[in-house]
Structures are given as structure tokens and as C-alpha cells.
């Protein structure tokens, strides 16, 4: 018979110590020893064991908390597996190669980064998903950038900035819907509030990408490399409008609000048909590609690096991050380890500026400690919602903070699932693209400035 111990409440000192240990462990593991983040997140469960035991929780209870939270990764897991298959099928169908050829023909190095940012912005607003944008236009633009001789880290920064722009601003985005819902904000009021920080940051980002493009265009362009890539692609695939059909199908399905999984899988099915009946691959080939990733038969190392991508197995490491990160979040949440920190914050700062500043800091803390944005959204909205009302602050002020920091900032946290996905799909580490994802770090900074200066703050009319 299992003995149930009396549960204690965590103190501020205990909570702070646990958070500091987790952050330090992950930082040292990645920065010093280059350990895979998934391993570190699972080991953090063990770091939490003595803390949970001190509060009266058994290891089996702690496991249960981790599993309960980890169950939330089922839907995202299905999406990333679908993205893996979609990427492989789009390669085999010639969809991405066709975009590569068109991009290499039409885009000059001078305007490449700016166009990449704008294209990803448009695609992400239409699709309402950063992940779908990364897996389609994002991969294609990485290939174009490689052909033009642009630093992959800079290209990835432009792709991430554009992809997360729509993930934040699109009315079809899950983060937009969630943040407006949990803060009880009308979705268009939420979007209008976000425009005040996001649009200026986007304009400045665009100008910077133009400036970088002008600065690098003279030395980086290699016509022979571009010709080699284009000739290689034309020799491997039929390059015309037919291979573009799958991406059109995905966009149309998204616009028809058919759901992310259905839209991606519809595009994948069409891509499979084109790959088999038009590009000449066998059904067995496609089965291998969808599972293990597309592989091309060529001695051209550049083409191999551009095309050999996708497949379900390429996403398995990300699934490990999902389970490890969400499991850790479940332990921290159910043991009440974060409550003392948030209680201290809300009690200490008793002014509109102070409450908004602490909501900003709390959101940042959540995305740093937990690998899942949704946890940050729910936790901060729950703890600060009534405080915002108390100080006559409209709910869109809180919803904007959640997205400015939680949505955009998450792409800059190496152990966050979104950042892991971007790094895996684009082939560039989070730390490498971070300095060039201008929108993602300028928007939170602008949001913080607005809070400190009390600019663009909506008040409830007396």
C-alpha cells in the first residue's frame, strides 16, 4: 500500500534555486559540452526529483505529472511528422527544385534577403503557421541563398523572422487564436494591438536585410556555382509549373480552413502522384523518402546538401525535445514550483507599469524554462489577467505581451520546440541564426520600451 505524504508549498527560495539549477544545467550542457538538448531536458527531470521529494511528492507522482503534460505534444507531433513527409515529397515531386531554379533566375543577391523575409511573411500570414512556412518556402529560400553565396545563418534569420511574423499576426494562427481566447480579447483587437509593435519592427528588419544584401552582393555571387546548381536540378527533374501544384494545394486548403494536418497531407498526396507519374520515381522510392528522407543520386555536393532533406525520421529528435520539455513543464507546474515566483512578482509591483513589466518578464521566464509556448500563455494569462483589470488595463495589452515575448522570443531559445524545429528544418543552429532574426528580438524590445514609457497602452474607460 502506497503511503501518501503531506504536500508542502514551495518557498520562493526553493523555487528560485530549482529554476537557476535548470537554466544553468541546460546552458552549460549546450554551451560547454555541446550535449543534445533532448538529453538535457530529460535529465532535468532528475534535477527536479529532490525538490519534488522535499515537497512530499513521490517519483511516481512526478512521472505522472510529466506524462500528463507530455500528452499535449500529440497534436504538434502529428504536425511535425506531416511536415517531414511533406518536405520529402516536395523534393521528389520537384516542387522545391522548381522554386530553386526560379529563384536563382530571378533573384539577385542584393535583394535576396529582403525578398526572403517578405515572401515568408506573406506565406506565414496566408498559412497561419511558421512551421509550414519553414518546410516550404523556407527550405526553398535556403537553397536559393546557398546558390547565391549568402551566409546560411543570415538567410535562416530572414526566414525565421518572416515565418514568425505570420505565426503572430495571422488570424488563422493557433497562437493568435489562443492568446486572444485565454485573455478574453476580441481577435481583431488583439491583432491591432500587436501591429503597434510588430509592424515597426518588421519595417526596420526589412531595411536591415536590404542593407546587408547591398553589403554582401559584390563578393558572394558565383555565377559558375549558380549555373552548376541550375543545370543539375534541370537534369534531375522536370522543371515547370506542374511541380508547383502541391504547394498551391496546401495554400488553397489552408485558405479553405481545412486544418493544418489535412492541408499538408493533401499537398503530400498530390506531390507523391507527381513524383511517381511525372518525375519517374517508384512507389517504393516514395515510401523510403517519406520515412527516411529524400536522397538524390548525384555527385554534386551542393545539390546533396540542398535536396537531401525531410522524412519522418528527421523529426524524431524534435519529438524527444517535445516530450522532455513538456514533461519538465508538467513537473514544475503540478508541484507548484513556479507559483511563489509569480506571487512575489504580482505582490511586489503594484502599478500599471509594474504589472505590465512583470508580465513581460514572466513570459520571458516561462519560455526560457519551459520548451512550450502554450504553457507560458496559460500561466501568465491566468496569473496576470485579474491584475490587468485591477489597474484598468485592457486585455489586449496582456495578449500583446504574450505574443511579443512568447511567440517571437521562443524562436530564439535553443531548447524551445519552435527553435528546435527551425534549426532542424533549415539546417542552421538557433545560436547561428539568432543575431539575424531581427524581427524576433526587436519586437520584444519594442514591447518593453512601450511598457516602460507607457506608450500605446489601452486603458479601460472609467
N, C-alpha and C positions, 0 to 999 in steps of 0.2 A: 504494500500500500504506500503510495507516494505521499510524503508529508508536504503540505503547502505552507511555505514560510510567509510570515507577515511582510508585506511590501512597504518599503520606505520611499520617501520622496527624495529625489536627487537635490543636493545643495548646489548653489552657484559655483562653489569651488570645485566640487566633483565634476559637474558638467563642463566647466571650463577646461579642467585637466584632461578629460576624455577627448574633447574636441581638439585641443592642442596636440595631444599624442597622435590622433588620427591624421591630422593635417601634416604634422612633422614626419610621420612614418611614410605617408604617401610621397611627400616632397623629396625625402632622402632616397626612397626606393627608386623613384623615377630619375631624379637629378643626379644622384651619385652612382647608383648601381645599375641604372637602366633596366629595372625589373618591369615586366609586363603589368599594366595597371590592374588587369583582372585578378592576378595573383595577389596583389597588394590589397585589393578590396575584400577578397575572401579572408585574408589574414587579419584584416581589421575586425572581423567577427570575433577572433580570438582576443584581440586587444580589448574588446568590449566585455568579454566574459567576466573578468574580475569585478568590473564596475557593476554589471548586472547582478552578479552574485552578492555583492555588498548591499544592493538594494532589495535582496530577497528573491531574486528570480533564478530558477534552475536553468541549466544549459538546455534542457528540452523545451522549456518555455521560450528561451531566447531563439532557439531554432524555429519554433513555431512563428514567432514574430517576423523572422527573416523570410520564411516561406510565404507567409500571408502577404507581405508586401511584394515579394518577388513574383507572385501570381499576376501582378499588374503588368508584367512585361510580355504577356502572351500576345496581346494585340500588336505592340511595337515589334515583337519578334516575327510575327507573321508578315509585317510590312517589310522589314529588312531582308527577310528571305525572299520575298517577292521582288524586291529591288535587285537582289543578287541575280535572280533568274532573268529579270528584265534586262539588266546590263549585258549579260552573256548573249541573250537572244538578239539584242540590238546590235551587238558586234557582228554576230553571224549573219544577220539579215542585211548588213551593210548600212544600217541607219547611221551609226556613229561615224564610220568611214566616209559616208557621203557628206555629212556635216563638216568633217575634217577637210575634205577636198574643197568644198565651197568656201570654208573659212580661209584656207591657205590661198585661194584665188583672190578673194575679195577684200580680206582684212590686211591692213598694213600694220607693222609693229607700232607705229606712232599712236594709233587709235585702238589698238587691240585691247588693252586693259580696260579702257573706258567702255568699249562696246561689250566686253565680257560682263562687266558689272551691270550695265543696262539690260542686257539680254537675260541675265539671271534674275534681275529684279522683276522683269516682265513675266518670265516663266513662273517664278515663285508666286506672284500675285494671282496668276491665272490658275495654277495648280493648288495653291494654298498649302504647299509643303516644301520645306527646304530639302528634305531627303530625296524626293522625286526629282527636284531640280538638280541636285548634285549628281544623281545617277543618270541623267540625260544630257542636258546642255552643259552641266559642269564638267563631265568627263570629256565631252567633245572639245570644249574650250581649253582644257588642259592639254589635249593633243595638238590643237592649233598653236597654243603658246609654245609647246616644245618645238614645233616646226619652225616657228618664227624666232626661236632662240631666246625667249623670255624666261627669266628665272621662275621655275615651277612654284616656289614659295609665294612670289608676288601674284602669279596667276591664281593660285589657290586662295589667296587673300581676297582677290576681287570676286571669285566665285562664291566664297563663303559669305561675303558682305551682301552680294546680290541675292543669294538663296535665302538668307535670314531676313532680308528686307520684306519679302512677301510672306514668310512664315509669321512675321509680326503684324503686317498691315492688311493681309488678305482677309476678307470676311469669311472665307472658306477654311481658314487655318484653324487647326484644333486649339492652338494656344490662344488665338484671338477669341474664339468662342468660349474657351474655358475661363480665361481671365475676366471676361465681361460677365459671365454667368455667376462665378463664385463671389464676385464683388457686387452683384446685382446692378450692373451698369448696362444701359441700352447699348447695343453693339456699335451703332454708328457714333454715339457719344464717345465710346471707348476709342474708336479709330481716329476720330477728330482730335482727341486729346493726344494720342500717340504721334500724330502728324506734326505737332508742335516741336517735338524733339527729333523725330526720325527724318523728316524732310530736310531740315538744315544740315543734319549730319550726312545725309545722302548726297546733297549738293556739294558739300566740301569734299566728300570722298571721291566724287566724280572728277572734281577739279584736280585732286591729288593724283588720281590714276592717269589723267591726261598729262600732267606734269612729268610723272615717271615715264610714261610712254615716249614723250618727246626726248627725255634724257637718255633713254636706253636704245632708241631706234637706230641710231647711227652705227653702233658697233655690233649689235646682236644678230642682225639679219644675215642669214647664209642662204643664198639662192640655190646653191647646189644641194644643200640638205633638204630644202623645201621641195625641189624637183624630185629628189630621191624618194621622199615620202609620198608625194602625189602619184608618181609612176608606180610605186609599189602597191598602193591602195587600188589604183585602177587595174593593175594586173591581177589582184586577188578578188575584186568584187565588181559587180555591175553597178556603176555609179550613175544614178539618175534620180527621178522623183519617186519611183516605186519604193525604194528602201526607206523613204521618209514617212510612208504611210503609218507605220506603228506609232511614231511619236504624235502624229496627228490624231490617231485613235485615242491615245491616252489623254490628250488635251481636251478633245471633244467629250469624252466620258466624264472627265473632271468637271467640265462646264455644265454637263447634264446632272451633276451632283450624284453620280453613281457610286461614290465611295472610293477611297484610295486603293484598296486591295483589288476590287473589281476592275478599276481603271487600268492599273498596272498589269494585271494578269490578262486583260483583253489585249493590251498592246503587245504583251509577250506572245500570246497565241498567234496574233497576226504576224509578228516577227518570225516565229517558228515556220509558219507557212511560206513566207517569203524566202527564208533561209533554205528551206528544203526544195521548193518548186522553182525558185528563181536564181538563188546563188549556188545551188548544187550540193548542199550538204545532205547527208543521210539522216534518217530519223535517229539512228544510233548515235551519230555525231552530236545531234542536238541534245539527246539525253545526257551525254557526257558533259557537254558545255553547260547545260543548266545546273548540273550538280557541282562540277569541278571548276567551271570557268572556261571561257573561250580561249583557245590556243590557235595560233596561226602558224602555218608551215612556211617559214621564210628565214633567211639568214640575216636579214636586216634587223640589227639590234634595236634601232629606234622604233620600228614597227612593232617588234615584240613587246617593247615597254609600253607602247600606246594601246595595243589591242588585247594583250593577254590579261583580261580582267573578268570580274563577275563570278557568278556561280554561287550556289548555296554555301559551299564550304568557306568561301571568302568572308562570310558574315558570322561564322561560328565564334570567332574571338570576341566580336561585339556582343553576342548573346551572353558570353561569360561575364562581360562587363555589366550588362543589364542585371543579371542575377546577383552578382557580387555587390553592385552598388545599391540596388533596391533592397537587398537583404540587409545591408548595413543601415539603410534608412529606416527599415522596419524596426530594427533593434533600438535605434536611437529614439524613434517615435514612441513605441509602446512601453519602453522603460521610463519615459518621461525625462530623458536626458537633456532635451533642448528647452523644456519649459522654464527652468529657472533663468536661463539666459534671456529669453524673450520677456519674462515677467520683469526682470531687472530693467530691461530696456524701456518697456512701456511705463514703468513707475517712475523712472528717473527723469525722463524728458517729457515735460508737460506743457507743450506749446505746439501750435500747428507746424512750425518749422522743425521742432524737435521730434515730433511724432513721424513726420514725413522722412526726416533724415534717418531715423531708426528703422523705418520700414525699408528704406533703401539698403541700409546696412544688413538688416535681417535677411533680405532676399539674396544679397551677395553671400552672406554666411551659408545660407541653405544650398546654393549651387556649388559652393566650394566644398562643403562637407558631404552632400548627397549627390549622387550621379543623375538624379532625375529632376527635371524642371517642375513636374506636376506637384511633387512634394513641397517645393518652395512656394508655388502658387497657393496651395491649400493652406499650408501652415501660416504664411504671412497674412493672407486674406482673413483667416479665422481670428488670428490674434490682434490684428490692427483694424479690422472693419469697424468695430464699435468706437474705437478711439478717433478715427477719422470723422465719424458722425458727431462725436462729442465736441470736436473743435470746428464744426461747421464746414468740413471739407467734403466736397462731392466725391462720390465713389470712383469717378474716372481718374482722380488723382492717384488713388491706390492701384487701380488696374493698369495705369500707365507705368507706374514704378515697377510692377511685377514684370511687365514685358520689356521695358527699357533695360532692366538689370537681369531678370531671369531668363528671358528668351534670347536676347542678343548676347549677353555676357556668357551664357552657357557654352557658346561655341568656342570660347577662349580658355575653358577649363579642361585640361588634357584628359581628366578621368570622367568627364561628363559624357553621357552616351551620344549626344549630338556631335560633340567634338570628335569622339572616337569614330563615329560613322563617317564624318567628313574626312578625317585623316586616312581612314581605310579606303574609301572610295577614290579619293583624289591622289593617294599615294604620297602625301606630304604630311609631316607631323604637325600637330597642333602648335607646338612651340615655334616651328619654322614659319607657318603662315600667319601666326598671331599678330606680328607687327604690321602686316599689310591688310588685315581685315579691319579697315579703318572705321566702317560703319558700326561694327560690333563693340568697339571700345569708345568711340566718340559719343555715341548715343547715351550710354550710362553716365559719362562725364557731364554731358549737357544736361541730363536729367538732374544730376546732383547740383549743378550750378543753378538751375531753376529753383530747386528746393531751398538752397542757401539764400538766394536773392528774393525768393517768394515771387517769382515771375511765372506767368501763365498758370496760376493756381486757381482752380474753380472753387468758389465758396457757395455754400447753401444760403439762399436768400433768407433773411430773417423774417 
